[in-house]
Amino acid sequence: MLDIKFIQFLDKKFDKVLPKYTEEYNSKFNELGFNKINSDFVEFWSKYNDEIKGKLGILYPFAYEIRDFDKSLTKILRKQLNLPIQYYSLFNFENEDFLFYDKDIDNVIFIKSNNIQKFLIDNYCDKKWDTFKDFLEYHLNYKK
């Protein structure tokens, strides 16, 4: 669960999703098998579904990804690149690099476009955060 100080920071920085959409997004997350290990990820994207600008650029509103998952960038990357099923894209089509959330272990990895094959072959990444919360704090330049 995101801590109260961080939630207050997020509340000041971003608009919140309407409650009826929060319920819809939570349902979609459940359908895709997100669970307790993903609680920070689900909480964030269910409440603040907006383009999130930060150190790495703009994160695509992830809840939009899951509303029509068959048309999502994640689904396309799974087909075109054989992206492993536990990864979900946090960037959109406009970004040349890759930012993936690993649903199985709640971490985030950044891969420069020229290293995507290295990632697919041997899990190489240019940068890694142990948790989604760690990534979010870095990306948003949050000072504890």
C-alpha angles and dihedrals in degrees: 000000000000112000120248096249091053091047090052089051090050093046090056093046103043140036116244126241117249111263094244089059092046088060091048092049092047089052091051091049089053091049089054092052100254110157145165094312087059096048096118091047093049093043092051098046093042092055105032108036101166137107102286113212118202148124095314096043127257124345113212113239097266097203087063087057092058098041089076100013095172089067096042126119088240091059091046092050090049089055100039101036101021089242109193112259097243093064125089124188118241094183125071132227093279095067119082094203128066132241116183134186113213106217093193097060105015097242132131126221132193120207126184112230093247090057100051094104091051088053093049092048103040108003094256115170134179094219135005136192120200094222138018089243091055089051093047093050090050095045094048094041090237115181115206 
